[in-house]
Every structure is written in C-alpha cells, then in structure tokens.
Amino acid sequence: MNTSTSIDVPDLFAASYGANGAEARAWLADLPRLGGEFLDRWRLRPDGPAAYGMASLVLPVLQSDGTPAVLKLQQLREETAGTAPGPGRRGGDGAGAAAAGRG
C-alpha cells in the first residue's frame, strides 16, 4: 500500500522502546510509515498528540464520520499476538476502548 501519511513517534518512547534490541529498533524505524498505513486504511485522522506506555503508542484519532477513536500500535510479539487490529472508541466505557494496529 502506498501512503503519504506518516505519524510522529515521540523521542522518549523511541529511546525507551529501542533499548529492547535490534528488532525493536527496526520496528520503531518503520513505525511512522506503518502508522500512516493504518490511518489511511481505516480513513482515520490524527486528533492530538500520541500517548505511550512501555510497549505501545496510542494515537487519538477521528474516524471518517468524526467519531473520536484511538489507534494503538505495538510490535507484534508472542504476548501481543491475540490483540485485534482496528480503531477503538475514545472516551468510551470499559477497558476495551482501544484496539491495536500491529506490524
């Protein structure tokens, strides 16, 4: 998929996650393109600065109809393999509000 969209990866997340080794650094290097690909695929628009934890980047987005959502991006690893890809609700009820886009 050709995409002109890319995302910004916060420096602190990149530095922290990159300490996990060569595979993590390779994933981080591809993350701006990968995130842009998911934004384009699901017709999402960024809607604020990214948040992050130890292993994932969470982007606030708007769906094509203007509904707020989030896009969670994390490296595909054994412990994350069961996470479903796709945009999730933002400001919704319950812990399942964020879905994952993995690469």
C-alpha positions in Angstrom: 0.0 0.0 0.0 1.4 3.4 -0.9 0.8 6.0 1.7 1.7 9.6 2.0 0.6 9.8 5.6 3.1 9.2 8.5 3.0 9.6 12.2 5.4 11.2 14.7 7.0 8.9 17.2 7.8 10.6 20.5 11.5 10.7 21.2 11.1 9.4 24.7 9.1 6.4 23.5 11.6 5.6 20.8 14.6 5.8 23.2 12.9 3.7 25.8 11.4 1.0 23.5 14.6 1.0 21.3 16.5 -0.3 24.3 14.7 -3.7 23.7 17.1 -4.7 21.0 17.6 -4.7 17.2 14.0 -5.9 16.4 12.5 -3.2 18.5 14.7 -0.5 16.8 13.8 -1.9 13.3 10.0 -1.7 14.2 10.5 1.9 15.5 12.2 2.9 12.3 9.2 1.6 10.3 6.6 2.9 12.7 6.0 6.3 11.0 5.1 4.5 7.8 3.2 1.7 9.5 1.1 4.1 11.5 0.4 6.2 8.4 -0.7 3.0 6.6 -3.2 2.2 9.3 -4.5 5.8 9.3 -5.1 5.6 5.6 -6.5 2.0 5.6 -9.2 2.9 8.1 -9.6 6.6 7.0 -8.6 8.0 10.3 -7.3 11.5 11.0 -4.9 12.2 13.9 -6.5 14.3 16.6 -3.9 15.2 19.2 -0.5 14.1 20.5 0.4 10.5 20.9 0.4 8.8 24.3 2.6 5.8 25.0 3.4 3.2 27.6 6.2 0.7 27.8 5.3 -1.2 24.7 2.8 0.7 22.6 2.0 4.0 21.0 -1.6 5.3 21.2 -2.9 7.9 18.8 -6.1 9.8 19.4 -7.9 9.9 16.0 -11.1 10.8 14.4 -12.9 8.3 12.2 -14.2 9.4 8.8 -17.6 10.3 10.3 -15.9 12.4 13.0 -16.3 9.9 15.8 -13.3 10.1 18.3 -11.3 6.9 18.5 -7.8 5.7 19.3 -5.3 3.7 17.3 -2.9 1.6 19.4 0.3 0.5 17.7 2.5 -2.2 19.2 5.1 -4.5 17.8 3.8 -8.0 17.0 5.2 -10.3 19.6 4.1 -13.6 21.2 2.5 -11.8 24.1 0.5 -9.4 21.9 -0.5 -11.8 19.1 -4.1 -12.0 20.3 -4.8 -8.3 20.2 -7.3 -7.4 17.5 -6.4 -4.7 15.0 -8.6 -1.7 14.3 -9.6 1.6 15.7 -11.2 1.7 19.1 -13.5 4.1 20.9 -12.1 7.0 22.7 -13.7 8.3 25.9 -15.9 5.2 25.9 -16.9 2.8 28.7 -14.7 0.0 29.7 -11.1 -1.1 29.3 -11.7 -2.4 25.7 -11.8 1.0 24.2 -8.5 0.8 22.4 -7.8 -1.8 19.7 -4.4 -2.4 18.3 -2.8 -1.9 14.9 0.2 -4.1 14.8 3.0 -4.6 12.4 
